[in-house]
Structures are given as C-alpha cells and as structure tokens.
Amino acid sequence: DDSLTLTTPELPRDGEYTLSLVYRVGTPTQDDEDLEVKCGSKTFKFKDKELVNSNEFETLEGLVCSFKAGTNNVIITGTDSDSVHLDAFKLKEVC
C-alpha cells in the first residue's frame, strides 16, 4: 500500500470540516484502484467501482472530518495494486 500524508492549513477552531478531493484513477482498464482516506478519527474506504474512472480528474465530496484547531493530517492510501492520482484537496468548516 502506498500512502500520502497531507497537512491541513492552520484551522481556527476544533470542529467538523468537509473534505473534498480532486483525484484521477489510473486508466479504464485498471480495476484495482481502492482508496482509503483517514481524517481526524474517521476512515473512509472506497472500492474501485465507487470511484469515477473517466481518465480525467473528478471530485470526491462530502467527507466530514473532525479536526482540532491548528494543523491536522489527512492520510490517503491506495489499498490495491493500481494507481490513484491526487491533484488537490479542499476543506470547508461545517456551519
């Protein structure tokens, strides 16, 4: 498994934040592109069939993470044999 650790910007307060990821899975012929996202105390798992495989960058939205004030880590892991490419991530505080 290959992992990428992202560090959030300095967050102003403890609370829930919505995480969005801009990603692209390898190619339409690859079918082992599972993904795991750990943020705060939560882990989200996505099987290849749940990810859009258009060979273009797509947005995965709506991951609600509980973070502490300050910087926090988000760990993204490819849990199968094929590739997932990350282009960007966005955070928005849940109001």
C-alpha positions as CSV (number, residue, x, y, z in Angstrom):
1,D,0.0,0.0,0.0
2,D,1.2,3.5,-0.8
3,S,0.2,6.5,1.3
4,L,0.3,10.2,1.0
5,T,0.0,12.4,4.1
6,L,-1.5,15.9,3.6
7,T,-1.3,18.6,6.2
8,T,-4.2,21.0,6.5
9,P,-3.8,24.7,6.7
10,E,-4.0,26.2,10.2
11,L,-7.6,25.6,11.3
12,P,-9.1,28.4,13.5
13,R,-11.1,26.0,15.9
14,D,-12.0,22.5,16.8
15,G,-14.9,21.2,14.8
16,E,-16.2,19.4,11.8
17,Y,-14.8,20.2,8.3
18,T,-15.9,18.9,4.9
19,L,-13.1,17.5,2.9
20,S,-13.2,17.3,-0.9
21,L,-10.5,15.5,-3.0
22,V,-9.8,16.0,-6.7
23,Y,-8.5,12.7,-8.0
24,R,-8.0,10.6,-11.1
25,V,-7.8,6.8,-11.1
26,G,-5.3,5.2,-13.5
27,T,-7.0,4.0,-16.7
28,P,-10.3,2.4,-17.6
29,T,-8.6,-1.0,-17.9
30,Q,-7.3,-0.9,-14.3
31,D,-9.8,-2.3,-11.8
32,D,-7.8,-2.5,-8.6
33,E,-7.8,1.2,-7.5
34,D,-9.2,1.1,-4.0
35,L,-8.7,4.2,-1.8
36,E,-8.8,4.8,1.9
37,V,-8.9,8.3,3.5
38,K,-8.2,8.9,7.2
39,C,-9.0,12.2,8.7
40,G,-9.5,13.0,12.3
41,S,-10.9,9.9,14.0
42,K,-12.7,8.7,10.8
43,T,-11.7,6.4,8.0
44,F,-13.5,6.4,4.6
45,K,-13.0,3.4,2.3
46,F,-13.8,3.5,-1.4
47,K,-13.7,0.5,-3.7
48,D,-12.7,0.9,-7.4
49,K,-16.3,0.6,-8.5
50,E,-17.3,3.5,-6.3
51,L,-14.8,5.9,-7.9
52,V,-15.4,7.6,-11.3
53,N,-12.9,6.2,-13.8
54,S,-13.2,8.7,-16.6
55,N,-9.4,9.1,-17.1
56,E,-10.0,12.8,-16.1
57,F,-9.8,14.5,-12.7
58,E,-13.0,14.0,-10.7
59,T,-14.1,15.4,-7.3
60,L,-14.9,13.3,-4.3
61,E,-17.0,15.4,-1.9
62,G,-18.8,15.2,1.4
63,L,-16.2,13.6,3.7
64,V,-16.9,15.1,7.1
65,C,-13.9,15.1,9.4
66,S,-13.5,16.2,13.0
67,F,-10.3,18.2,13.4
68,K,-8.6,20.1,16.2
69,A,-7.6,23.7,15.9
70,G,-4.2,24.1,14.3
71,T,-2.8,21.8,11.6
72,N,-4.0,18.2,11.1
73,N,-3.0,15.3,8.9
74,V,-5.1,13.6,6.3
75,I,-3.7,10.2,5.2
76,I,-4.7,8.9,1.7
77,T,-3.8,5.3,0.9
78,G,-4.1,3.3,-2.3
79,T,-5.1,-0.1,-0.9
80,D,-4.9,-2.1,-4.0
81,S,-2.4,-2.7,-6.9
82,D,-3.4,0.1,-9.3
83,S,-3.0,3.9,-9.1
84,V,-5.0,6.8,-7.8
85,H,-3.7,10.3,-8.5
86,L,-4.4,13.3,-6.2
87,D,-4.5,16.8,-7.7
88,A,-5.9,18.9,-4.9
89,F,-7.9,18.9,-1.7
90,K,-10.3,21.5,-0.2
91,L,-11.6,22.0,3.4
92,K,-14.7,23.9,4.4
93,E,-15.8,24.3,8.0
94,V,-19.3,22.8,8.7
95,C,-21.5,25.6,10.0
